[in-house]
């Protein structure tokens, strides 16, 4: 698992992660956090296939989505099932 932390900025979340020996940023605008792809979280589905993403990272991002957009239309059961099936331990 790669090291990361999430900066909670005024207008965005910025995931700071280590990749190939250097720190990199990945920003998500807060106003887009509740977007869906089908019924799943748009942002978690995008992050799912990043080679530097981890299950823990996606779960942390999910908590920010729930905090900043609690009335979203995301099907969390389906979203978590997809995340969990991708990161089989």
N, CA and C atoms as a LAMMPS dump frame, in Angstrom:
ITEM: TIMESTEP
0
ITEM: NUMBER OF ATOMS
267
ITEM: BOX BOUNDS ff ff ff
-5.0000000000000000e+02 5.0000000000000000e+02
-5.0000000000000000e+02 5.0000000000000000e+02
-5.0000000000000000e+02 5.0000000000000000e+02
ITEM: ATOMS id mol type element x y z
1 1 1 N 0.844 -1.18 0
2 1 2 C 0 0 0
3 1 3 C 0.885 1.237 0
4 2 1 N 0.503 2.22 -0.768
5 2 2 C 1.255 3.46 -0.854
6 2 3 C 0.817 4.406 0.25
7 3 1 N 1.726 5.271 0.663
8 3 2 C 1.397 6.277 1.666
9 3 3 C 0.594 7.397 1.012
10 4 1 N -0.357 7.933 1.763
11 4 2 C -1.175 9.036 1.266
12 4 3 C -1.757 9.805 2.438
13 5 1 N -2.213 10.992 2.163
14 5 2 C -3.052 11.724 3.101
15 5 3 C -3.969 12.618 2.279
16 6 1 N -5.046 13.043 2.888
17 6 2 C -6.048 13.84 2.192
18 6 3 C -6.087 15.228 2.827
19 7 1 N -5.836 16.239 2.002
20 7 2 C -5.959 17.618 2.437
21 7 3 C -7.383 18.08 2.173
22 8 1 N -7.996 18.623 3.191
23 8 2 C -9.356 19.134 3.09
24 8 3 C -9.262 20.639 2.883
25 9 1 N -9.251 21.059 1.63
26 9 2 C -9.131 22.473 1.273
27 9 3 C -10.514 23.118 1.194
28 10 1 N -10.551 24.419 1.019
29 10 2 C -11.826 25.132 0.984
30 10 3 C -12.752 24.622 -0.124
31 11 1 N -12.219 24.41 -1.313
32 11 2 C -13.05 24.028 -2.453
33 11 3 C -12.785 22.635 -2.998
34 12 1 N -11.83 21.932 -2.422
35 12 2 C -11.503 20.609 -2.953
36 12 3 C -10.88 19.716 -1.894
37 13 1 N -10.873 18.433 -2.215
38 13 2 C -10.071 17.469 -1.474
39 13 3 C -8.856 17.202 -2.341
40 14 1 N -7.69 17.171 -1.747
41 14 2 C -6.492 16.844 -2.496
42 14 3 C -5.852 15.627 -1.852
43 15 1 N -5.808 14.551 -2.619
44 15 2 C -5.14 13.346 -2.155
45 15 3 C -3.666 13.515 -2.49
46 16 1 N -2.838 13.483 -1.479
47 16 2 C -1.384 13.542 -1.671
48 16 3 C -0.876 12.117 -1.483
49 17 1 N -0.251 11.593 -2.513
50 17 2 C 0.205 10.212 -2.457
51 17 3 C 1.631 10.101 -2.966
52 18 1 N 2.311 9.072 -2.511
53 18 2 C 3.679 8.799 -2.939
54 18 3 C 3.626 7.802 -4.089
55 19 1 N 4.312 8.147 -5.182
56 19 2 C 4.32 7.265 -6.351
57 19 3 C 5.692 7.337 -7
58 20 1 N 6.343 6.214 -7.054
59 20 2 C 7.68 6.12 -7.649
60 20 3 C 8.65 7.116 -7.025
61 21 1 N 8.59 7.221 -5.707
62 21 2 C 9.559 8.033 -4.985
63 21 3 C 9.276 9.515 -4.894
64 22 1 N 8.15 9.962 -5.404
65 22 2 C 7.836 11.391 -5.283
66 22 3 C 6.382 11.582 -4.86
67 23 1 N 6.123 12.716 -4.228
68 23 2 C 4.768 13.043 -3.784
69 23 3 C 3.982 13.656 -4.936
70 24 1 N 2.756 13.205 -5.087
71 24 2 C 1.894 13.692 -6.176
72 24 3 C 0.541 14.104 -5.612
73 25 1 N -0.117 15.09 -6.242
74 25 2 C -1.457 15.5 -5.811
75 25 3 C -2.542 15.009 -6.778
76 26 1 N -3.724 14.753 -6.251
77 26 2 C -4.893 14.43 -7.063
78 26 3 C -6.07 15.161 -6.425
79 27 1 N -6.618 16.143 -7.107
80 27 2 C -7.672 16.982 -6.527
81 27 3 C -9.061 16.599 -7.022
82 28 1 N -10.01 16.72 -6.108
83 28 2 C -11.42 16.486 -6.417
84 28 3 C -12.196 17.706 -5.932
85 29 1 N -12.894 18.402 -6.832
86 29 2 C -13.699 19.548 -6.396
87 29 3 C -14.814 19.093 -5.44
88 30 1 N -14.987 19.789 -4.347
89 30 2 C -16.002 19.392 -3.367
90 30 3 C -17.402 19.391 -3.961
91 31 1 N -17.702 20.326 -4.843
92 31 2 C -19.048 20.397 -5.408
93 31 3 C -19.362 19.187 -6.287
94 32 1 N -18.344 18.41 -6.673
95 32 2 C -18.562 17.212 -7.49
96 32 3 C -18.574 15.919 -6.688
97 33 1 N -18.398 15.994 -5.398
98 33 2 C -18.246 14.773 -4.598
99 33 3 C -19.429 13.818 -4.687
100 34 1 N -20.639 14.316 -4.826
101 34 2 C -21.811 13.447 -4.843
102 34 3 C -22.177 12.883 -6.21
103 35 1 N -21.349 13.141 -7.229
104 35 2 C -21.668 12.664 -8.581
105 35 3 C -21.689 11.138 -8.64
106 36 1 N -22.551 10.646 -9.515
107 36 2 C -22.662 9.2 -9.673
108 36 3 C -22.296 8.778 -11.087
109 37 1 N -21.866 7.551 -11.203
110 37 2 C -21.684 6.868 -12.492
111 37 3 C -22.615 5.673 -12.401
112 38 1 N -23.736 5.774 -13.086
113 38 2 C -24.788 4.788 -12.846
114 38 3 C -25.356 5.098 -11.471
115 39 1 N -25.185 4.162 -10.544
116 39 2 C -25.625 4.383 -9.167
117 39 3 C -24.448 4.465 -8.204
118 40 1 N -23.235 4.221 -8.718
119 40 2 C -22.053 4.213 -7.874
120 40 3 C -21.391 5.595 -7.85
121 41 1 N -20.517 5.786 -6.888
122 41 2 C -19.784 7.037 -6.755
123 41 3 C -18.855 7.237 -7.948
124 42 1 N -19.05 8.333 -8.665
125 42 2 C -18.202 8.669 -9.813
126 42 3 C -16.729 8.709 -9.413
127 43 1 N -16.436 9.361 -8.301
128 43 2 C -15.038 9.549 -7.912
129 43 3 C -14.395 8.263 -7.43
130 44 1 N -15.128 7.439 -6.701
131 44 2 C -14.53 6.173 -6.268
132 44 3 C -14.297 5.256 -7.459
133 45 1 N -15.184 5.304 -8.451
134 45 2 C -14.982 4.476 -9.642
135 45 3 C -13.778 4.97 -10.448
136 46 1 N -13.561 6.28 -10.476
137 46 2 C -12.372 6.807 -11.161
138 46 3 C -11.097 6.42 -10.421
139 47 1 N -11.113 6.555 -9.107
140 47 2 C -9.926 6.237 -8.313
141 47 3 C -9.617 4.744 -8.289
142 48 1 N -10.64 3.94 -8.432
143 48 2 C -10.491 2.493 -8.326
144 48 3 C -9.389 1.94 -9.227
145 49 1 N -9.242 2.495 -10.396
146 49 2 C -8.291 1.951 -11.367
147 49 3 C -6.964 2.699 -11.416
148 50 1 N -6.761 3.612 -10.49
149 50 2 C -5.457 4.281 -10.398
150 50 3 C -4.487 3.295 -9.742
151 51 1 N -3.317 3.114 -10.305
152 51 2 C -2.39 2.114 -9.748
153 51 3 C -1.894 2.468 -8.349
154 52 1 N -2.009 3.704 -7.935
155 52 2 C -1.546 4.144 -6.628
156 52 3 C -2.65 4.146 -5.575
157 53 1 N -3.879 3.846 -5.969
158 53 2 C -5.01 3.872 -5.029
159 53 3 C -5.06 2.582 -4.216
160 54 1 N -5.604 2.685 -3.028
161 54 2 C -5.783 1.525 -2.152
162 54 3 C -7.223 1.5 -1.648
163 55 1 N -7.616 0.372 -1.116
164 55 2 C -8.95 0.261 -0.528
165 55 3 C -9.116 1.286 0.593
166 56 1 N -8.115 1.419 1.45
167 56 2 C -8.199 2.368 2.562
168 56 3 C -8.39 3.793 2.05
169 57 1 N -7.677 4.147 0.988
170 57 2 C -7.811 5.484 0.41
171 57 3 C -9.237 5.714 -0.069
172 58 1 N -9.799 4.751 -0.784
173 58 2 C -11.152 4.907 -1.309
174 58 3 C -12.173 5.012 -0.18
175 59 1 N -11.993 4.229 0.863
176 59 2 C -12.895 4.32 2.007
177 59 3 C -12.774 5.676 2.694
178 60 1 N -11.557 6.218 2.763
179 60 2 C -11.386 7.554 3.341
180 60 3 C -12.073 8.62 2.486
181 61 1 N -11.924 8.532 1.169
182 61 2 C -12.596 9.476 0.275
183 61 3 C -14.112 9.356 0.433
184 62 1 N -14.607 8.142 0.577
185 62 2 C -16.047 7.935 0.771
186 62 3 C -16.546 8.684 2
187 63 1 N -15.768 8.698 3.07
188 63 2 C -16.186 9.405 4.28
189 63 3 C -16.292 10.912 4.041
190 64 1 N -15.394 11.449 3.225
191 64 2 C -15.502 12.866 2.867
192 64 3 C -16.745 13.119 2.014
193 65 1 N -17.04 12.221 1.092
194 65 2 C -18.244 12.372 0.267
195 65 3 C -19.478 12.406 1.155
196 66 1 N -19.551 11.487 2.089
197 66 2 C -20.7 11.418 2.99
198 66 3 C -20.774 12.675 3.859
199 67 1 N -19.63 13.173 4.299
200 67 2 C -19.605 14.379 5.145
201 67 3 C -20.059 15.618 4.379
202 68 1 N -19.546 15.801 3.165
203 68 2 C -19.815 17.04 2.433
204 68 3 C -21.02 16.971 1.513
205 69 1 N -21.513 15.792 1.236
206 69 2 C -22.685 15.657 0.382
207 69 3 C -23.556 14.518 0.918
208 70 1 N -24.108 14.681 2.117
209 70 2 C -24.852 13.587 2.761
210 70 3 C -26.135 13.192 2.033
211 71 1 N -26.697 14.075 1.219
212 71 2 C -27.945 13.778 0.513
213 71 3 C -27.692 13.298 -0.912
214 72 1 N -26.557 12.647 -1.128
215 72 2 C -26.22 12.173 -2.476
216 72 3 C -27.094 10.983 -2.872
217 73 1 N -27.066 10.647 -4.148
218 73 2 C -27.848 9.515 -4.674
219 73 3 C -26.985 8.267 -4.88
220 74 1 N -25.851 8.222 -4.247
221 74 2 C -24.92 7.106 -4.419
222 74 3 C -25.466 5.859 -3.736
223 75 1 N -25.398 4.746 -4.442
224 75 2 C -25.731 3.444 -3.871
225 75 3 C -24.454 2.925 -3.206
226 76 1 N -24.347 3.152 -1.904
227 76 2 C -23.117 2.812 -1.199
228 76 3 C -22.881 1.314 -1.126
229 77 1 N -23.926 0.538 -0.999
230 77 2 C -23.754 -0.916 -0.943
231 77 3 C -23.107 -1.422 -2.23
232 78 1 N -23.599 -0.959 -3.366
233 78 2 C -23.04 -1.349 -4.658
234 78 3 C -21.62 -0.809 -4.829
235 79 1 N -21.403 0.454 -4.454
236 79 2 C -20.077 1.06 -4.578
237 79 3 C -19.049 0.294 -3.752
238 80 1 N -19.363 0.001 -2.494
239 80 2 C -18.423 -0.729 -1.635
240 80 3 C -18.194 -2.152 -2.146
241 81 1 N -19.224 -2.77 -2.699
242 81 2 C -19.06 -4.131 -3.241
243 81 3 C -18.058 -4.127 -4.395
244 82 1 N -18.144 -3.126 -5.254
245 82 2 C -17.202 -3.022 -6.374
246 82 3 C -15.79 -2.775 -5.861
247 83 1 N -15.656 -1.846 -4.912
248 83 2 C -14.337 -1.565 -4.334
249 83 3 C -13.757 -2.815 -3.694
250 84 1 N -14.547 -3.494 -2.893
251 84 2 C -14.062 -4.69 -2.206
252 84 3 C -13.686 -5.812 -3.161
253 85 1 N -14.427 -5.963 -4.257
254 85 2 C -14.098 -7.021 -5.212
255 85 3 C -12.825 -6.696 -5.988
256 86 1 N -12.535 -5.409 -6.148
257 86 2 C -11.312 -4.99 -6.85
258 86 3 C -10.064 -5.23 -6.003
259 87 1 N -10.198 -5.028 -4.69
260 87 2 C -9.074 -5.169 -3.775
261 87 3 C -9.199 -6.442 -2.954
262 88 1 N -9.277 -7.567 -3.599
263 88 2 C -9.352 -8.843 -2.87
264 88 3 C -8.023 -9.098 -2.182
265 89 1 N -8.107 -9.386 -0.902
266 89 2 C -6.871 -9.641 -0.138
267 89 3 C -6.519 -11.107 -0.124
